[in-house]
Amino acid sequence: MVDDSKEELRHKLHWLLRDFRNLIEEKKYFIYPHQKNKETLIRHNLTLRQRENYIYNLNIEDYFAGPKQDEQHSGIYWEFGIFIDDDPIYIKLKIATDQHGNDFGFCYSFHDAEFPLKFPLSDA
């Protein structure tokens, strides 16, 4: 993780989440159809719209880790976690800019967590 104070990190997360919400509203985002992501929808009986709502409603306290360097693509990604039916769900988000200067949101992961989630900015 980049060495940021909690205040700086909260500020960055505020803008990331705001921008990601805007991209969802503009339909400029993509959720990768990985098998794990599909299985989580089935396991939790979620519709695509419900998954979108969970992503849209992420907040700073759901932050898990990041920013981290994306080893497969340029840029950075952020990690979040939520609970559905008391099960931890891992979410990995990124905003990328194409060669024309257009931003797009990417959700690489929305699946059952494979490790314990810790929330460093949560008040709980």
C-alpha positions as CSV (number, residue, x, y, z in Angstrom):
1,M,0.0,0.0,0.0
2,V,1.2,3.5,-0.7
3,D,2.2,5.2,2.5
4,D,-0.7,7.6,3.1
5,S,-2.1,9.0,6.3
6,K,-5.6,7.8,7.1
7,E,-6.9,11.2,6.3
8,E,-5.2,11.2,2.8
9,L,-6.4,7.7,2.2
10,R,-10.0,8.6,3.1
11,H,-9.8,11.5,0.7
12,K,-8.6,9.3,-2.1
13,L,-11.3,6.7,-1.4
14,H,-14.0,9.3,-1.3
15,W,-13.1,10.4,-4.9
16,L,-12.6,6.9,-6.1
17,L,-16.0,5.8,-4.9
18,R,-17.7,8.9,-6.2
19,D,-16.1,8.5,-9.6
20,F,-17.0,4.8,-9.7
21,R,-20.6,5.6,-8.8
22,N,-20.7,8.1,-11.7
23,L,-19.3,5.5,-14.1
24,I,-22.0,3.1,-13.0
25,E,-24.7,5.7,-13.6
26,E,-23.2,6.4,-17.0
27,K,-23.0,2.7,-17.8
28,K,-19.2,3.0,-18.3
29,Y,-18.1,0.0,-16.2
30,F,-17.5,-3.7,-16.6
31,I,-17.7,-6.6,-14.2
32,Y,-15.4,-9.4,-15.2
33,P,-17.4,-12.7,-15.7
34,H,-14.9,-14.9,-13.8
35,Q,-16.3,-18.2,-12.7
36,K,-15.8,-17.2,-9.0
37,N,-17.9,-14.1,-9.6
38,K,-20.7,-16.1,-11.3
39,E,-20.7,-18.7,-8.5
40,T,-21.1,-16.0,-5.9
41,L,-24.2,-14.6,-7.6
42,I,-25.7,-18.1,-7.7
43,R,-24.7,-19.0,-4.1
44,H,-26.2,-15.8,-2.7
45,N,-29.2,-15.7,-5.1
46,L,-28.2,-12.3,-6.4
47,T,-29.4,-10.6,-9.6
48,L,-27.0,-8.5,-11.7
49,R,-28.8,-5.4,-10.5
50,Q,-28.3,-6.4,-6.8
51,R,-24.6,-6.9,-7.4
52,E,-24.4,-3.5,-9.1
53,N,-26.2,-1.9,-6.1
54,Y,-23.7,-3.5,-3.6
55,I,-20.8,-2.0,-5.6
56,Y,-22.6,1.3,-6.0
57,N,-23.2,1.5,-2.3
58,L,-19.6,0.8,-1.2
59,N,-18.3,3.2,1.4
60,I,-14.9,4.2,2.8
61,E,-15.4,1.8,5.8
62,D,-15.6,-1.1,3.3
63,Y,-12.0,-0.4,2.2
64,F,-9.7,-3.4,2.7
65,A,-6.5,-2.7,0.9
66,G,-4.8,-0.6,-1.8
67,P,-3.9,1.2,-3.8
68,K,-2.0,-1.7,-5.3
69,Q,-0.1,-1.9,-8.6
70,D,-2.0,-3.9,-11.2
71,E,0.5,-6.4,-12.4
72,Q,-1.6,-7.5,-15.4
73,H,-2.6,-4.1,-16.7
74,S,-1.3,-0.6,-16.1
75,G,-2.6,1.4,-13.2
76,I,-3.7,0.6,-9.7
77,Y,-6.6,-1.2,-8.1
78,W,-8.4,-1.0,-4.7
79,E,-9.8,-3.8,-2.6
80,F,-13.1,-3.7,-0.6
81,G,-15.2,-6.1,1.4
82,I,-18.8,-6.5,2.4
83,F,-20.9,-9.1,4.0
84,I,-23.9,-10.8,2.4
85,D,-25.8,-13.3,4.5
86,D,-22.9,-13.0,7.1
87,D,-20.5,-14.2,4.4
88,P,-17.5,-12.0,3.5
89,I,-17.4,-10.9,-0.1
90,Y,-14.2,-9.6,-1.7
91,I,-14.4,-6.8,-4.3
92,K,-11.6,-5.4,-6.4
93,L,-12.2,-2.2,-8.3
94,K,-10.2,0.0,-10.7
95,I,-10.8,3.0,-12.8
96,A,-8.8,3.1,-16.0
97,T,-8.5,5.6,-18.8
98,D,-8.5,4.5,-22.5
99,Q,-6.3,6.0,-25.2
100,H,-9.0,8.6,-26.0
101,G,-9.1,9.9,-22.4
102,N,-12.3,8.2,-21.4
103,D,-12.6,6.7,-17.9
104,F,-14.1,3.2,-17.4
105,G,-14.7,1.4,-14.1
106,F,-13.7,-2.2,-13.8
107,C,-14.8,-4.7,-11.1
108,Y,-12.3,-7.5,-11.4
109,S,-13.7,-9.4,-8.4
110,F,-17.0,-9.8,-6.6
111,H,-16.8,-13.2,-4.9
112,D,-16.7,-15.0,-1.6
113,A,-13.5,-13.9,0.2
114,E,-10.8,-16.5,0.3
115,F,-9.0,-14.9,3.3
116,P,-10.1,-12.9,6.3
117,L,-11.0,-9.3,5.6
118,K,-9.8,-6.6,7.8
119,F,-11.1,-3.1,7.5
120,P,-8.5,-0.5,8.6
121,L,-10.8,2.5,8.3
122,S,-13.9,1.0,9.9
123,D,-15.0,2.4,13.2
124,A,-16.1,-1.0,14.4
